[in-house]
Amino acid sequence: MRKTNRSPGEKIVKDIKRATRKQYSAEEKIRIVLDGLRGEDSIAELCRREGISQGVYYKWSKDFMEAGKKRLAGDTARAATTDEVKDLRREARDLKEVVAEQTLELRLLKKSMTGNGDDHE
């Protein structure tokens, strides 16, 4: 790994660039990728006009295609809401209680059938 000694001024400029870098919304990224796919302008021209590097464009394009492929394949996982998580946890707890009750009833029934209190048949 190469170590670079940056002057304080270079560090300040880099920090300013990072802080003032444009953040693109998902809709903007999609629009830019679709513009590139239309082919009306070259990718280089599109990237110059939008102020992004070609590497960024191709990364967005790859992400866009992968997301589309997953969606078409039916892989539509999404984050559950807090209420959904609470409901699922409550349901899981209730089901565990039912299983525990059924297990206990089954053991008691087996004991009453064998008559000796042994769990083995």
CORRATA-V907019 format. One record per pair of residues at least 12 apart in sequence whose ideal C-beta (glycine too) atoms are under 10 Angstrom apart, sorted by the first residue. I is the first residue (numbers start at 0). GAP is how many residues later the second one is. Records with the same first field share a line. If there is no record, write none. Layout:
# CORRATA-V907019
I: GAP, GAP
This chain:
# CORRATA-V907019
20: 30
21: 28, 29, 30
23: 26, 27, 28, 32, 36
25: 34, 37, 38, 41
27: 22, 32
28: 21, 23, 27, 28, 30, 31, 32, 34, 35
29: 30, 34, 37
30: 19
31: 14, 15, 17, 18, 20, 24, 25, 28, 29, 32
32: 13, 24, 25, 27, 28, 29, 30, 31, 32
33: 27, 30
34: 14, 15, 22
35: 14, 18, 21, 22, 24, 25, 28
36: 24, 27, 28
41: 12
42: 14, 15, 18
43: 13
106: 12
